[in-house]
Amino acid sequence: MHTKDEIFTHIKDILIKEFEIDADKLTPDALLVEDLDLDSIDAVDLVVKLQHIIGCKVEPDDFKQIKTLQDMVDAIEKIVNNNH
Protein backbone atom coordinates (compact mmCIF):
# COMPACT_ATOMS: atom_id res chain seq x y z
CA MET A 1 0.00 0.00 0.00
CA HIS A 2 1.17 3.53 -0.74
CA THR A 3 0.97 6.21 1.93
CA LYS A 4 0.06 9.79 1.07
CA ASP A 5 3.66 10.80 1.75
CA GLU A 6 4.97 8.16 -0.67
CA ILE A 7 2.46 9.20 -3.33
CA PHE A 8 3.38 12.87 -2.90
CA THR A 9 7.07 11.98 -3.27
CA HIS A 10 6.38 10.02 -6.48
CA ILE A 11 4.39 12.90 -7.94
CA LYS A 12 7.10 15.40 -6.99
CA ASP A 13 9.81 13.21 -8.55
CA ILE A 14 7.89 12.97 -11.82
CA LEU A 15 7.19 16.69 -11.93
CA ILE A 16 10.84 17.55 -11.26
CA LYS A 17 12.37 15.00 -13.67
CA GLU A 18 9.82 14.90 -16.49
CA PHE A 19 8.31 18.39 -16.39
CA GLU A 20 11.35 20.30 -15.07
CA ILE A 21 9.34 22.04 -12.36
CA ASP A 22 11.28 23.68 -9.57
CA ALA A 23 11.03 21.60 -6.38
CA ASP A 24 10.31 24.74 -4.34
CA LYS A 25 6.99 25.13 -6.18
CA LEU A 26 5.85 21.61 -5.29
CA THR A 27 3.82 22.11 -2.15
CA PRO A 28 0.57 20.32 -1.31
CA ASP A 29 -1.46 23.47 -1.99
CA ALA A 30 0.24 24.23 -5.33
CA LEU A 31 -2.35 24.70 -8.08
CA LEU A 32 -1.62 22.45 -11.05
CA VAL A 33 -2.59 24.95 -13.72
CA GLU A 34 -1.95 28.33 -12.13
CA ASP A 35 1.20 27.57 -10.09
CA LEU A 36 2.79 24.71 -12.03
CA ASP A 37 1.70 25.61 -15.57
CA LEU A 38 0.40 22.11 -16.31
CA ASP A 39 -2.09 21.87 -19.15
CA SER A 40 -4.49 19.01 -19.90
CA ILE A 41 -1.91 17.14 -22.00
CA ASP A 42 0.62 17.40 -19.16
CA ALA A 43 -2.01 16.10 -16.73
CA VAL A 44 -2.70 13.05 -18.92
CA ASP A 45 1.03 12.39 -19.24
CA LEU A 46 1.42 12.64 -15.46
CA VAL A 47 -1.46 10.21 -14.86
CA VAL A 48 0.06 7.69 -17.31
CA LYS A 49 3.39 7.86 -15.47
CA LEU A 50 1.63 7.46 -12.10
CA GLN A 51 -0.25 4.38 -13.34
CA HIS A 52 3.09 2.66 -13.92
CA ILE A 53 4.20 3.44 -10.37
CA ILE A 54 1.01 2.55 -8.51
CA GLY A 55 0.08 -0.42 -10.69
CA CYS A 56 -3.56 0.65 -11.00
CA LYS A 57 -5.64 1.95 -13.87
CA VAL A 58 -6.68 5.56 -13.36
CA GLU A 59 -9.91 6.79 -14.93
CA PRO A 60 -10.05 10.36 -16.27
CA ASP A 61 -13.20 10.97 -14.20
CA ASP A 62 -11.11 10.44 -11.05
CA PHE A 63 -9.22 13.63 -11.89
CA LYS A 64 -11.96 16.03 -12.98
CA GLN A 65 -12.07 17.87 -9.65
CA ILE A 66 -8.31 17.99 -9.03
CA LYS A 67 -6.90 21.47 -8.64
CA THR A 68 -3.93 21.08 -6.27
CA LEU A 69 -1.14 18.58 -5.69
CA GLN A 70 -2.87 17.50 -2.47
CA ASP A 71 -6.06 16.80 -4.43
CA MET A 72 -4.02 14.56 -6.72
CA VAL A 73 -2.39 12.75 -3.78
CA ASP A 74 -5.80 12.17 -2.19
CA ALA A 75 -7.27 10.84 -5.45
CA ILE A 76 -4.35 8.47 -6.09
CA GLU A 77 -4.41 7.23 -2.49
CA LYS A 78 -8.15 6.51 -2.78
CA ILE A 79 -7.62 4.61 -6.06
CA VAL A 80 -4.73 2.56 -4.65
CA ASN A 81 -6.61 1.65 -1.47
CA ASN A 82 -9.78 0.71 -3.37
CA ASN A 83 -7.82 -1.59 -5.69
CA HIS A 84 -5.83 -3.44 -3.00
Residue pairs with C-beta under 8 A, 6 or more apart in sequence:
1 80
1 81
1 84
2 10
2 54
2 76
2 77
2 80
3 77
4 73
4 74
4 77
7 54
7 73
7 76
7 77
7 80
8 28
8 69
8 73
10 50
10 53
10 54
11 26
11 46
11 50
11 69
11 72
11 73
11 76
12 23
12 26
12 69
14 46
14 49
14 50
15 21
15 26
15 36
15 46
16 22
16 23
16 26
18 45
18 46
18 49
19 36
19 38
19 42
19 46
21 36
21 37
25 35
25 36
26 36
26 69
27 69
28 68
28 69
28 70
28 73
29 68
29 69
29 70
30 36
30 68
30 69
31 67
31 68
32 38
32 43
32 66
32 67
32 68
32 69
32 72
33 39
33 67
36 69
38 46
43 63
44 60
47 58
47 60
47 63
50 58
50 76
51 57
51 58
54 76
54 79
54 80
56 79
56 80
56 83
58 76
58 79
62 75
62 78
62 79
63 72
63 75
65 71
66 72
66 75
